[in-house]
Amino acid sequence: MPAERAAHRNTELPLVQTLFLESTEMLALLTEATRLLHNGRPLALRVQALFTLLRNAIAYRDARLTCWFQSAQPGTVRQQFCAPDDWPYPWDDALMRQMALNGQLTCRLCVLDAPQENQVTLPAVQFAYLGAPIRWDGRLWGILELRADDLAIFDGIAQEIVAALLPQLAAVIAEEGVSQRQSERDAPVPFASAPTTALAARSSAAVARHQKHLLTALGHELEELLDLHKLLTLLLRWTLDATGAEAGAISLVDHERMELVVQVYEGYGVEPFATDLPHGLRHRWNWEVGLAGRVARSGRALLLRDVTQNPDVRPTASNLRAELAAPIKVNGRVLAVLVLDSPRSAAFGNEELAFVRALCERAAQPLRRAMTYQEVLETSTQLNQVFASLPIGLALLDMTGRVLRFNPAWSTTWGMLSPPHDSDLPFHVPLDLVDALLPRLPDPLRLTEFCATDQRTPDAVQQTTVQLINPLQELQVLSVPTHDSLGQHTGRLWAVSDVTREREVDRLKNEFVSIVSHELRTPLTSILGYTELLIARDFAPSDQKQFIKTVYDQATHLSQLVEDLLGVSRLDAGKVKLNRWVVALRQLIAELTNQLNAQLDRHRLLIRLADPLAPVYVDRDKVKQILFNLLTNAIKYSPNGGEIELVVQEADPTRVWLPPDHPPGHWLLVSVRDQGIGIAPEDLPRIWERFYRVDNTNTRRIGGTGLGLSITRGLVELHGGRIWVESEMGKGSVFTFSLPVATEVERKG
């Protein structure tokens, strides 16, 4: 109706025609309201239906109806009905009493400072309030209250609708009061241990009748709820309204841990439970503490008129006196405990205790059903979290190979940035998957045949390995059958793991065993052979000297091998520390070339140094090791001799190219160029890996451990620099690395 009414007002209809349409709509609304209010159902259900009807006409936030069935005097029985909503701001009873005294339909803006709700302090809120006293025949029967976000919602039409409903509501409340008084007259006066007046007996009967209606209405409400929090909130609010308790809480019972877990609470004003708990956590306490704990252990409802007189009971708040606690049980097992609190010592009596017991019995089965649903929901949520967070790609397939569900790791494991299909369209394995991976699949038929085998043998567990290129990946695919609760085959579950790293570890292990055993065996054989000859026979001094030199060279080779292994281990563990000084590369290179003169019998070493050459801030020994590794590699991998060039210059972004990931700063570039055998393009990305050696006839003949370049790269990056290579088969290679130039502060220091 609000949207239609606005549409009418925005058109060019004549005023008379517009008023006619609005009157017709209001008449239809009032007719439907009359039917709902007088259909003979429990009053609570009729009021809730009216709230729903009103919401279609007036876009209110929430609503409340307060009824007095006898007289609107303090202490008399009243009943309140609230429209179901999730707005956490409580109603203001002081404002309601003000409207009762005023006696006139009133619209106004209000500001409410709300208390904490679920351990979160809510902000102050401004809302529009409409209060309509239900007066008839000189008597106040009740008050209808509406709250909305904007005062414009309660325009003239909305006020007319509410005013037209007030006589109907007065009639319904009066009818309910007559029904209660009739019940009161017909009910027998119960036996009491103390003398009571007839008026007290009639009041008790009226209360009992009223509570019976509440139980019936609440039962209908609870049967429709599966959400545990909403069910407990509804149960607590109805209990507070029916008993007049100022505060209350409901806690679930954890029998395994012998604890109570607070679920909902209202009316305490400030947070009554552990304010130091992180947001979202439930407060727990041992069931040996407090009245609720006694009820959880014993399964019997208990009432204390003054908790301050009982040292074994700790009150939830300092101003509370009376406390009533009752269990909600199913098959003798306590599922929850409902607690009511009041600062009035005479707040609860036998009637309230009996009513709360009956209410807990009525709520037992709905609570059990909601707890079962919550448990299933939590299990499903946990499984979804596991499914979504696993690093293994998972996909659930039906019997035709259509993907029903997959986790985020499914796409990333296959190396795809996003799913290879629109989520609204069917996606099939292997057709769509092979199509998406075709540029990277060197053997598409292998994956297709694997899926065909799945179809031919639906109950078999299948496993295969899929190779991908650009970049290189090795994936292990496991396919297992899935079944429903009856054991019928429903499809398959694919689990895809990236085993590239594991395969690389295996390769490194095998390379380590192969290379190290070979590199160890060769020098050890020479050492053992020559020392055995020296021990067994006498040789001429010149021969002895040659044998000893061979033993020394082989021992030096072994020492270098051990040093390389230790160097890799220290780099992995992060134990290599730099002893930095301001170093002149010109002097360091001169010292190094003197050591290499013996190896340069078939090569010519050219050194080109920029002039002037800025000093660098480095570890002298580590840089010497870097240069030694690169120069010896250049000599070793140019077996036919040739020219080896060592170039040192300052990096100039306008003239000298640096890698994209190179850090900013002032750098020297050192290049080592040879005219050797070169490196194939497919091997260039892997030469920095440990134990990796290009597999060809030349490299097998040359030998080596495959650790030198890995150590060199690690030492360069420790200085903050980068190292890279350019190579062409048969023409040689150029290795270039950067070193930081010493700053003025470092030079002066």
SULJO-V958545 format. One line per field, one symbol per residue. psi: psi as a letter, one per 30 degrees, with the letter a starting at -180 (. if undefined). burial: b if it has 9 or more other C-alpha atoms within 8 Angstrom, else e. A space follows every 50 residues. Layout:
BEGIN
psi: ???
burial: ???
END
This chain:
BEGIN
psi: eeeeeeeefflgkleeeeeeeeeeeeeeeeeeeeeefhgflkeeeeeeee eeeeefekilellkkkkjfdkilkflklkkkkkklgkfklljfeeeeeee eegkkkklklkkjkakjhgkjklkkklkkjkjkjkkhgkjfakkkkklfk ffehaeeeeeeeeffeeeeeeeeeeeeeeeeeeeefkkklkkflklleee eeeeeeeeeeeeeeeeeeeeeeffkfkeeeeeeeeeeeeeeefgkflllk klkjeefhlkjkelllffeljfkifgklkfkkkklkgfkleeeeeeefgk klkkfjfffjffkjkelfgkdkkkkkljkkhfkjelkkkklkfkfgekae eeeeeeeeeeeffeeeeeeeeeeeeeeeeeeeeeeeeffkfkkkkkkafg gkjekllefeeeefgkflkglkfflkkkkfeeeeefgeffjfiefeeeee eeeeeeifgkkkklkkkllilkkjkkkkkklllafggkkfblkkjkkjge eeeeeeeeeeeeeeeeeefeeeeeeeeeeeeeeeeelklleeeeeeeeee eeeeeeeeeeeeeeeeeeeeeefggjkkikljkjfeeeeeeeeeffeffh eglkjkkjkkjljklljljeeeeeeeeeeeeeeeeegifgaakkkjkklk kjffekkllegkllaklkkkkjklhbflkkeffeffffkkgkkkjleeee eealfgfeeeeeeeeefeffalklkklkkffaljkklkkkkkleeeee.
burial: ebeebeebbeeeeeeeebeeebeebbeebbeebbebbbeeebbbbbbbbb bbbebbbbbbbbbbbbbbbeebeeebeebbbbbeeeeeeeeeeeebeebb eebebbbebeeeebbbeebeebeeebbbbbbbbbbbeeebbbbbbbbbbe bebbeeebbebbbbbbbbbbebbbebbeebbebbeeeeeeeeeeeeeeee bbbbbbbbbbbebbbbbbbeebeebbbbeebbbebbebbbbbeebbbbbb bbbbeeebbbbbbbbeebeebeeeeeeeeeeebeebbebbbbbbbbeebe bbbebbbeeeeebebeeeebbbbbbbbbbbeeebbbbbbbbbbebebbee bbbebbbbbbbbbbebbbbbbebbeeeeeeeeeeeebbbeebbbbbbbbe bbbeebbbbbbbbeebeeebeeeeebebbbebbbeeebeebbebeebbeb beebeeebeeebeeebbbbeeebbbbbbbbbbbeeeeebbbbbbbbbbbb eebeeeebeebbeebbbebbeebbebbeebbeebeeeeeeeeebeebbeb beebbebbeebeebbebbebbeeeeeeeeeebbbeeebbeebeeeeeeeb eebbbeeebeeeebbbbbbbebbbbbebbbbeebbebbeebbbbbbbbbb beeeeeeeeeeeeeeebbbbbbbbbbbbbbeebbeebbbebbeeeeeebe eeeebbbbbbbbbbbbbebbbbbebebbbebbbbbbbbbbbbeeebeee
END
